[in-house]
């Protein structure tokens, strides 16, 4: 019985499960159909929207294409109109050219007719000329060739006379203008150039406070003096001069090293041979730095750039050199300014002239090849350190020891002469100076016909007055040349000497 109930329960459960499955399937199928139907509707809506969008896009593209085609058609019509207008202009120009060609042809015909008439007239003129020439030959008694030759000779003689007169006038005018211009430039240069004279000699005085310091400088048995002289190459003179020691040497650099070394030793108080050598070495190094700094400052002051460092050092060393008592650096600066002013007056480059003027005496401070003239040595140094050829030539030719190939060479020569020969620039012993001037005057007075002679402008000009009855104009010209040659051969003088011979006739009458 229990089994029966169990089988009935299982059968009931199976039936219930079958019914549930059947109901579930029916419900799911309904839902699926509803979803499919909804999806179909949405797909149809999307399809309709896409078709509308595609149609709108097509209409837009069609409108854009039509606009593009219309624009192109308008451009083509404008070009066609321009071409037609240009064609009309060309046709009009062709018509004008045709009319001009017709006018030219007509003018050409007229010119040919006039040419024929002119040839006829020329033939008639030749015939009349030949007839007149025959009549002239019969009247003058000479042929046309003979008359022509005589006329040519007369014209040649007249032309030579006129040409010689013109040449003389031109040369006189050129001399006058050249002299005036040269004087103006030189005088203007001298007036515009400031001159400062620095006189140096071969002895430097070193002041000391008392004899105790002098004794310490001398040292035991003079060992400190000997050490200082050996280290600096300067002769130290200790005499009875109170409160001073003399430093003697031809080289100003050595004197300056000795002076500065003594100054430091006296301040420091330790004076012995080892300390002396140490201080001299230190001062020498400081002085080399000061020389370089002096060269740099000079180049900056003069507006000169791009110099080799070795040339800058040589410029700085000029501060401690002198020539005939004239400080070499000051002289070179003066020559540079003079050359720059003259170059500006002549329309040349003042920077190149100033550069050549500043470097013209660097051969004097070089320690290489001292047997060479300083101008040649300076030119070699400038060429070695890559200076411009015109600058090198101006340096080498400023004493005419080298051929002048640069336009700036005469400027440096003249600037050097102006700076060195002006009164007060260089020191001379007064006795030798007076003797030289007297010698010039006596030399000029030794010539016959000379009445008076005067040496003026510090001996740079000699004026000679001659008698008008004894010396003619031609003899006066020869006399100036002879005196100049004798002075050049027999006398020593700085710069140049100008000889002026004055010949004048005076007529005196007295009214009572």
C-alpha angles and dihedrals in degrees: 000000000000090000090053091053090047093052091047091052092050091047090050092050091050091049091049091049091050091050091049092050092049092050092046093051092051091051094047092050091053092051092047092053090049091051092047091049091049091048090050091053093049091048090051090050092049090048091052091048093049091048090051091048092048090050092050091048091050092050091048093050090046090052092048091049092050090050091049091049091048092050092050090048090051091050091049091050090050092050090047090052091048091049091050090049091048090047089053091051092048090050090051091049090048089053091050091048090050091053091047091050089051090050091048091050091051091047090048090055090050091049091051089052091049090047091054090050090048093051089051091051091047091053089050090048092050090050092050091045092053090048092050091047091053091050091048092049091052091048097043096039094229136091125253092252091053092049091047092050092050091049091049092051092049091049091049092053092047092046092050091052093048092044092051091049090048091048092050092048092047093048092048091049092046092050091048094048093043092050092047093047093046092049091047093051095046095044091046090049093050093047093049095046116087113218126207116179118212112189118196131175136190097268130071121194117220113198120218131190102229145343091270091066089046090054092050090050091052093047129191108333088346096294094139091052091050092048092050093047091049093048098046105026090231126129111234114207116200111183138144093292105127119238095357144090122198122227111200125190137126090228111078091199091060091047090051092050090050093047094050092044092052090048093054093043093052092048092046093046095213106112117170134121097266092048090046092056091047094050093045091052091048093047091048090055091047091049091051089053090048090050090053091047090049090052092049093048091049092051091049092048091050094044093241117146138177098038119154112256091242091056089049089055091050090052090052091050089058088074088071097044130082133193117204088341092308117121106247097217092049089047092051093048089050092050090048092054092045092050092047092051093048091046090053091050090051096046095250130130107282093196093060091045092050091049093051092046093051093048098041096101101037088113089070093063098042118105094204124096096354091179091072121087108264093240093055091043091050091051091051091050092049091049091047091054093049101256119164116276093241090054092049092049092048090053094048096043101046089101093036091249089126131042112265110240098153127077087223095058096081089048092056091045092052093042091052091049093048093049096043102039101043115111113275096012097104128029122238131174106262093229093055090044093054091042091054093051093047090048091055092051093047092048091054093044091055091073118091115253095028111126101175139003130192130189108211140168093044091306096308093113131041118196116200121192116201132186114261092218095052103038126047126208092261091048090050091056091049091046093057090050093048093049091048091051093049093048090049092050101039108030139060117222140149120252118343136325120217116210116205118186113199119200118176138160119220126196116194126191130170123218113211 
